[in-house]
Amino acid sequence: MNKHTLQRAYWITMLVLFFPFIFPLFQVANRPTPIILGLPFSLFWICLWMVIVFLTVLIFYWLDPDNTKGE
């Protein structure tokens, strides 16, 4: 995958992953019950998507052609 295609895929993916944090999509999770892992559902929703974004960025880091350890 070349650098330009990877950058375009990165920005589109980050834009899509940003949507669950904003209104009105956050309204799906904006409620105090149920309690998941000791967290209200809205806080769990935010933590879940932060982990998903982190893993996605990590995958893009591994796919980056400029990320070579041989230099």
Stockholm file with secondary structure:
# STOCKHOLM 1.0

chainA/1-71         MNKHTLQRAYWITMLVLFFPFIFPLFQVANRPTPIILGLPFSLFWICLWMVIVFLTVLIFYWLDPDNTKGE
#=GR chainA/1-71 SS CCHHHHHHHHHHHHHHHHGGGSTTGGGGTCSSCSEETTEEHHHHHHHHHHHHHHHHHHHHHHHCTTCCSCC
#=GC SS_cons        CCHHHHHHHHHHHHHHHHGGGSTTGGGGTCSSCSEETTEEHHHHHHHHHHHHHHHHHHHHHHHCTTCCSCC
//
